Amino acid sequence: MFQWTEKSPAALQAGGVIGPDERLPWGQTTVMGVQHLIAMFGATVLAPLLMGFDPNVAVLMSGIGTLIFFLMTGGKVPSYLGSSFAFIGVVIAASGYTGPGANPNIAVALGGIVACGLLYFVIGAIVHVAGTGWIERFMPPVVTGSVVAVIGLHLAYIPIKNMSPTAFDAWMQAITFVSVALVAVFTRGMVQRLLILMGLIVASLIYAVLTNGLGLGQPIDLSGVANAAWIGVPNFSAPVFEANAMLLIAPVAIILVAENLGHIKAVTAMTGKNLDVYMGRAFMGDGVATMVAGGVGGTGVTTYAENIGVMAATKIYSTAIFVIAALMAILLGFSPKFGAVIQAIPLAVMGGVSIVVFGLIAIAGAKIWVDNQVDFSDNKNLLVAAITLVLGTGDFTLKFGGFELGGIGTATFGAILLHALLSRGR
């Protein structure tokens, strides 16, 4: 069993930090675990809803995935694995999901998620043996920034075209993203960190007043919440492996590599401890967690930036808090009443939140360019970014016999191959 060195709260108050192999007393560690559970909660629940997956399964598998990651990294890398938004576009494309409600073709998407996890694991095994230098050569910031940005841009049509069937719903979308923006700018502390969840709650309350109270739209139906049991088994699903879906979804592994690479670099900078030696094991742990999740009906998982923010604010990097958070998530996954509450969220409110989330994904890609000072006066960088953005946003599709590679797939492979081609001769 992994052992942590206990540190007193006084050490933290004196300006010190709690390292990955240290912990506070178990009482304070448990409280910190709850905070990390809250930090990951909003995004981990939102992602499966946008893909038509069961949010209970997603939360359950986020907990199990985090424990898998902990074991495979030997408890050395502080991280929580939550639902990855990188899968949303390709899952929707592969399954033809238009929402809302359950995804009728979830099995096909799950097969692609499992294939993605396997590819991710293989990349991790290579990194474990050969190091990270080859990844950084193939995926410099201009490539990773372009691919991340195009995910958000590719998804933009979903909330705008599919999640506002009436004029009232469109106005509610606007009220929702304004609510999120107000929380983000005018609040502080954990409320500000939970801007998506808090904005969603505010918008849902406004929606209830306007519909259930004033009759202006489809009222919120809470009968499912009242009838749901407190404890029960979530709706597991089995994968079906189809070549088209696997070819479309598997390249998301490249995005997950970039996310995990950035996560470990960030934690290294914050703790002063070089975690590069665990990079390959971290990739493999995330890959196994994604395969396990896809095998039972969950979304693919990734390391969460939200939890990095909590660590940066608290100076507590103990991996013990992530074990606590994971165990709590597993318990929450077995509550049908929790799932019923999530399913009762109005479509228009989810649409407004989606506009914010997809926009933030696009801006995250641009932030990678800014943080790494990508030089767009260099024609190579300029063309890689420009072509990638239009390929993904316009859903450029290539056919190979019976296979189709569209949108996110052509943008991802296109960015990598185009950069490699234009780098030759330099």
N, C-alpha and C positions, 0 to 999 in steps of 0.2 A: 504493500500500500504506500502511496506517495505521502511523504511527510513534509509539513511546512514548519518553518521556524516561527514561533509566536513572538510578535512584537507588541509592546504596550502602546496604547493610544497616545501616551506622552511623546513617544518617538515621532509620531506623525505631527503632533501639535508643535513640536520643536522645529519643524520645517523639513523633516526627513521624508522619505518615501517608503512604501511597503512594496518590496520587490516581488517578482513572480513566485519565488520559492519561500516567501514569507506570508504571514497572515496576522490579522488582528485577533483578539479573542473571538470565540465562535459567535457570540451574540452580535457583535458589531459586523462580523463577516456575513452573517445571515441578513442583516439589514442592508448591507451593500449588495448582496445577491438580489434582493427584492428590487433595488434601484436599477440594476442592470437588466432585470426581467422587464421592468417598465420601459426602459430605454429601447429595447429591441421590439417591444410589443406591437406598436402601431404599424411599422413597416412589415413585420412578419405576418400580421393578420391581413393587411391590405393586399399584399402580393397574391396570395391564393384566391382572394375574392375576384381580383381582376382577371384571373385565369380560369375561374370556375372550379377551383379545388376546394376541398373541405378545410376550413381554417383550423378545426380541431386537430386534424392530422398534421397540418403544417406546424402548429405550435408544439405538438407532441414530438415530431421529428426534429424540430429545432433543438429541443432538449436532448434527445438521444444523439443527434449529430454533434452537439457540443461535447458530450461525454466521449464520443468516439475520437474527436479531435484532441481532447485532453489526454486520452490514453496513448494515441499515436505520437504525440509530441513529448511524451514523458512528463506532462504537467509543467512544461517549461515556457510555453507560449500562451499568454493571456488573451483569450478570444472567445466571443460568443458567435455561434453560427446561426443565422436567421435566413428567412426566405430571400432568395436572390431575385432582384428585379431584372437582371440580365436575361432571364428566361421568358419574361412576359411576351415580348414580341414574337419570338420563335414558337412558343407554345401556342399562341393564338393563331399564328400562320399554319402550323402543322395540324392543329385540331379543328380549325375553322370555327372557333368559338366566337359568338357574338354577344353573349351575356343577355340578361343576368342569370343567376342561378347556377346549377351544376353543369359542368362541361360534359356533354354526351360522348365526346371522343377523348376522354381523359386517358384512356389506356394507351393510345398511340403516343400521346405526349409523354407519358411516363416512360415508355420504351426509349424515347429520345433522351430523357433526363438521365436514365441509367447509362446509356451510351456516353453521354457527356461526362458523367462521373468516372467512367472507366478510362476515358481519354485523359481526364484530369489526373487520375492516379498514375497513369503511365508517364505523363510529363513530370509528376513529382518524383517518381522512381529515377528518371534520368537526371533530374536536378540533384537528387540525393547522391548520385554517383559522380556527376560531372560538374556540379556547381551551377550558379545562376548566370554566368557571363553570357552564355549563348541566348538565353531568353532576352536579356537586355539589349543584345544586338538585333534580334529579330523584331522586338517590340519596344522601340524607343518611345519617348513621350508623344511624339507626333502621331504615332500609330495608335497607342492606347487611348490617347485623348480623343482621336477621331472616332474610334469604335464606340467608346462610352457615350460620346455626344450623340451619335447616330441612333443609339437605342432609344433615347428619349424622343428624338425627332420622329422616328419611325412609328412610335406609339401615339403621336399627337391626335390622330384621327379618331381614336377609340372613344374618348370621352366626348369629343365635340360632335361626332356623327352618330354614335350608337347609344349614348347615355343621356340624351336630352330629347325625348320624343315629343315634348310639348313646350310651348313658350314659357310656361311656369317652371318647368324643369330647367330650362336654360338660365332663367333668373336665379334659381336656387343654386345652380353651379357657380354663378358669379358671387352670390352671397357666401358660398362655401370657401372659394379661394380667397376672398377678401377676409373672411374670418381667420383663416390660417395665417395670412399675411399680418393681420393685426396682432395675433398671438406671438408671431415671430419677432415683431419689432417692439411691441410695447410691454412684454412680460420679461421676467428674468428667472434664473435658476432652472429647476427641473421642469417647470411649466413651459419655459421657452424651449427646452430640449425636446419636449413632447409636443411640438407645434402642430404636427399632423393630427395626432390623437385629440388634442385639445380643440383644434379648429373643427374637427369632425363632430365632436360633442356639441359645441356651440351651434354649428349649422343644423345638426339634427334637432336640437331644441327649437330653433327658429322654424324649421320645417314642420315640426309637430304643432306649433301654435298656428301656423298658416293653414295647415290641412285639417288636422283633427279638430282644431278650434274654430277656424273660420271657413273651412270647406273649400279652400282654393285649389286643392289638388288631391292626388291619391293619398289617403291617410296612412299613417304608420300602423301596421297590424302587429300587435304584441301577443296574439293568442298562441303563437308558436313558442314564445318564451315561457308563457305560463304553463304550457303542456309538457315542456321538455323536462327530462329527469336531470337531477343534479349530477349523477354519476352514470356513465355508460361507455360503451366501446365506440370510438369514432368510425366513420365510413371509410374503411380501407378499400383500395382498388389495386388490381394487378396490372402490370404493364403488358403491352403488346408491341412487338418489335417489327416495325416497318422501315424499310431502307430510306424512304423519302424523309420521314420524320427524324430518323436518326442523323441523316446527313445535314438536316436543317438545324437541329438542336445541339448536336455534339460540339460545333465550333465555339459555343458559349464558354467552353473550358478555357479558351484564350482570355476571355474577359475575367473569369474567376482567378486565373493566374495573376493577372495584372492587379486585381483587387487585393489578393492575399499578399502579393509581393509588397504592395504599398502599405498594407497593414503591419507587416513585420518590420519594415523600414521605419514606420512611424513609432512603433513600440520601442524599437532599438534606440531611436533618438530620445524618447522620453525617459527611458530607464537607464540609459548609458551602458546597457548590456547587449553585446553583439549576439543577435538571435539568428544570423544568417545560416549558422550551422544546422538549424532546425527547419530551414526553408523547404527542403524536399519532403520531410516528414509532415510538415504543415499542409503542403499540396496533397500528399497522399491521404492524410486524415480528412481533408475537405472532400476529396474525391470519393472515399469510402462512404462518408456521411451522405453525399449526394446520391450514390447508388442505392444505399439503404432506404433513403427517403423516397426515391422514385420507384422502388420496388414495392411500396405499400400504399402509394397514393399521395405522397407529399411532394412539395416543390423542391427544386434544387436549392442548396444552401451555400452561403458564403460568409466570410468574416464581416462583422458589422462595424461601420464607421461610428454609429451612434454610441457603441460601447467604448470605442477609443476616446470619444469626447468625454464620457463619464470618467474614464481613467485619468485623462489629462486634467480634469477639474478637481479630482479627489486626491491625486498622487498615490493611489492604491492600485497596484498592478498584480495583486495576488491571484493566482489561478484558482484558489479555493473559492472565491466568490462566484466564479463561473460554474463550478460544480454545483453550488447551492442554487444558482439561477436555473441551471439545466434541470435539476430535480423538481423544482417548482413548476417549470414549463411542462414537464411530463405529467404531473398531477392535473394541471389545467387542461391538458389535451383530452383527458378522460371525463370532461364535463359537457354533456350535450346542451345544458342550459347556456353555457358560455357561447357555444356555436350558434344557438338560436338568437341570442342577442346580436351577434355579428350579422346574421342573415337578415335581421330586421332593419338594418341601416338602409335608408332610401337610396334608390339608384342615382338620383340627381346629386345627392350629397357625395356619393362615391365618385361620381363624375367630376365634381369640383375638386375633390382631393386628388384625383388622378391627374388633372391638369397641373396641379402643383408638383406632384411627384415626378411626372414625366419631364416637366420643365427643369426640375432640379437635377435629374439625370443628365440632361443635355448640358446644363451649366457645369456639372461636375467634370465633364469631358473638357470643356474650355478651361476649367481651373487647372487641369493637368498641364495644358499648354502654358498657362501663365506661370505656374509654380516652377516649371522646368525651363522657362525662358526659351520656348521654341521660336526659332527665327523664321518668320514667314517671308522675309526678304530672300530666303533661299528657295529657289523654284522647286526643288525636290520636296521640301516640307509643304509648300503652298499647294502643289498639285496632289500630293497624297491626301491632305486634309480635304481639299475641295471636291475631289472625285469621290472620296469615301462618303462624305455627307450627302451628296446627291444620290449615290447608289442606294444607301439605306433609306433615306427619306422618301425617295420615289419608288421604292420596292423593286429595284432592278432585278430581273430574274433571268437565270441561265438554265437551259435544259440540257441534260446529258442522257439521252435515251429516255428512260422512264423516270429519271431523277430530275428534280427541280431544286435549284439553289437560288433563293430570292432574298431581297431585303437585307436583313442582318447578316446572313451568310455571305452574300457577295461583297458586302461592305467590309466584313472582317477579313476574309481571305484576300480581297482586293487591296486592302490597306497594307497587309503584310507582304504580299507578292509585289505590289507596285513599289513599295519602299525598297525591297531587296533589289528589284530591277534597276531602279534609278540610282541606287548606291554603287552599282558595279562601275568600275572604271574610275572611281574616286579614290 
